[in-house]
Amino acid sequence: MEKSNVILETESYIRSILEGEGSGHDWWHIHRVRNNAMNIAKAYPVDGFIVEMAALLHDIADHKLHDGNEEIGPRMAGEWLNKNKVEEAEKKHILLIMQEVSFSKGKIPSTLEGKVVQDADRLDAIGAIGIARTFAFGGFKKREIYNPEIPPVKYESLEDYKKNTNPTLNHFYEKLLLLKDMMNTEEARKIAQQRHEFMEGYLDQFYSEWEGDL
């Protein structure tokens, strides 16, 4: 199958799985990450097919969508790539990116394509969209918006991160505000700086309103 057709088929497949998903990992998240990735990729000598396919498939492997099971997503992705007769080397590269992209695993991707996709995913976790997704996920998990008696924590392991039940606002300090300095590419760092500053302004406004300042 032509690569352009594989991409179209994969887009339709992922959309059928994730459309309407309520945790912030829905189809439109995938759409934005793909667009982010392809825009960043313009500045680097990367394989566009690998970048686009990994961006489209990356959240089918997210443990948050499979009750903590990290094996289901990669298996689904591998079966899909086999079905579409993606070359073995390309399949392995795409699956590798999926294994390395997650913030919770704390990995720096081993290929430039992986770094681009990871940056694209992290950009969608910050700024105005990131704020919206954070509160969507908090509501999805039935968490408090904010509780000043529960401070943010630094997670020591993936299991600690998975078991997190802290109020949603803590997530800014436990993850979102850290992402600006974790970008792999200069292109992503430029975008991240503006989005980071937007979040800082949002938090200032949040605390002002929380205290009843008029």
N, C-alpha and C positions, 0 to 999 in steps of 0.2 A: 504494500500500500504506500502511496506517496506520503511523504512526511506532512505535507499540508493537510491531507485528509486525516492522518492520524491525530493531528492536533485538533481538528474540528470534531472528530469522533470523541476524543478525550474530553474536550470542553463539554459536549453534550452529556457524556457519562457522568462527569463530576457534578454538573448542574442538576442532573436527575437525583443524585444522592444527597446533595447539600442544600438545595433550594428550600428556603423556609426554615432552616435550622436556626435555633434561637439563642445559641450561646455566644454569638459573635464570630463563629467559624463557618459561616454560611457561604453560599455561592458567591456573593458579592465581595466577600473577603478574598476569595480565590481570584476573582476578576481583578481586584485592585493589586494584589500581589503580582499577578502576571504582568499587568501594565507597568508597575514599579520596576520589576525585573527586566523587562524588555527595554525600558528607558535607560536604566543603569547600564545594561549590556552594550548599548551603543558606544560607550566610551572604552570598551575593553575587547581584546581579541578572544572572544568566547564562542562556543558552539550554540547558536541561537535555538536550535531544536532541543538540545539538552536543557537549556535554561527554561524554555517555555513549558516543556513537558514536566520538569521537576516542580515548577511553580504551580501548574495545574493540579498535580497529584499530591503536593506536599502535605495537605491536611487530611487526606484520607488515612494517613498513618498516625494522626495525632491521638495520643492516649486518652485525651479528654473526651473523645468521641466514641470510645470503645470501653468505657468503664475501667480504664486503667490497663487494658490489654494492649501491649505494644506489638503484638505479632499479627493481629488481624489486618491492619492497614497495609503493611508491606506485602503481605500475602495477596491481598486484593490487587495492589498495584502491579505486582509481578505477574499475576494471572492476566491482567488487562494488557500489559506490555507484550506478553507472549501471544495473546489473542490477536494483537495487531501487528505481529511479526516484526517488532522492533529488534534491531540487531543486538546480539548478546552484549557487546561492549557498551553500547548505548544504554541498554537496560541496566547493566551493572552500575553505570555512572549515575543514572537517574535514581536508582534505589539507594546508592551511597549518599547522594545529596539529601534524600528524605530522612536517612538515618542521622545525618549530622546537623540538620537545619534547626532543630528545636532549641529554644532558650533553655529549657529545663535540663537538657543533657550537657550544656556548658561546653560544647565543642566548637572549635574553629574549623570550618570546612577545609578539606584537604585539596580541593580544586577551586580554580577561579570561578567556574560556573556555580559551584556550591556557595561561594562567598557572595556572589551576586544575588542568589535566591534567598539566602539568609538575610541579607541586608533588606531586600524587598519585603520580606515577611516582618522584619522588625520595624520597618518604617510604618507599616500598617498598625502597629501596636502603640504608636505615639501620635501626638498632635490631636486635633479635633476628633478624627476617626478613632484613634486609640482610646480617648476618653469615653466616647460612646460605647465602644466594644467592651471596655472594662466594666462599665456599669451594667451593660447587657449581660455579661457573664456573671457578675455578682448577683443580679436578679435571678438568672437561670439557676444558680446554686443556692438561692434563698439566703444570701448573706446580708448582714447589716451594711448600710452605706458607709457609716463611720462610727467609731466608738473610741473616744479619746482615752479610755482606760485600757485599750489593747494596743500596745505599740507595735510598729513593724518589726520584722525579724529578718535575720540573714539565714537562708536555708543552707544546711550543711550537706544535703544529699538530695538526689532525685526523689526519693521516697518522702522526705520531709516536704518537698515542694508539692508533691501530689496530694499529701494529706492536709495541706493548708486550708483552713476555714476562716481566716482572718477577715475583718471588714474590708470592703472593696477599696476604700481610700488607701489602705496600707499597701496595696499592689503598686501604687505609684512609686513608693520608696523601695519596695522589694524587687521591682523589675523595671517599670517604665522609665524612671529617671536615670536608670543605669545604661539604657540602650544607646544613648548618644555616643558614649565613649567605647561602645562595643562594635561599631560599624567596621566592616572590612575594607570598604572602598571609599575613595575620596568623594566620588559622586554622591554616595549615600550620606556621608558625613555632612555635606553642605545642606541637604534636605533635613537631616535630623536636627541640626542646630536650630532651625526656625521652629520646628515642631516641638522641640524641647522647651524653648522659651515660651511657646504658647501654653504648654502644660504648667509651667511655673506660674504664669499669670493666672491661670485657672485656679490653681491651688490657693494663691493669695486671695482671690475673690471668694473661694469656698470658705476659708477660715474666717474671713471678714463677715460673711453672712451667718456663719455658724454662731459667732459670738454676738450677733445682733447689731453689729455696727451699721449705722445708717449713712 
